[in-house]
């Protein structure tokens, strides 16, 4: 797992402040409410709305 569970527990979507979860490949975080994917690069979640990809 690239991102520790403790970090996932405190992270929230920067757009809606909702819950996020790891995708199946474990290379991104998904916000189901916003339908956005926040990439994980070098084990660091990129939590910038402008860099998020639509699902």
N, C-alpha and C positions, 0 to 999 in steps of 0.2 A: 504494500500500500504506500502510495507516494505522500499522502497527506495524513497526518496523525488524527486519530479520532477526537482527541481533545481539541484540536484546531477546528475540525468540522463542527463540533458542538457549539462553538462560539461564533462561527462565521454566519453571515446572513447576506441575502441578496442586497447589493447596494442600491438597487432601483426601488424595490418594493419593501425591503427589510424582512422578507419572508424566508422560509427555510430553503436550504439548498442541500443537494446530495451528490455523491460521486456518480459519474456515468459508468457504464459497464467496462470501458477500457481503462478507467481510473486515470484519465488524462484531462479531465475537466469536471467542473461542478455545474449542476443543472438547477435552474430555478423553474419549477413547473408553472408557477403563476405568470411569470413574464415570458416563458418559453425562450430563455436565453441560456447559452453555454459559456461559462467562464473557464478559459483554458488554464491548465497547470503547466508551467514551464520551469524546468530545473527544480522541481519540487516546490515551487512557489505559485500559489493561486493568483492569477491576474484578475483582481476584482474591480476592474474599471468598466463602467457601462459602455463607453465608447469602443472598447476592445472586445466586448462580448459578441458572440455569434448567435444569430437566431436559429432556433431548432427547426 
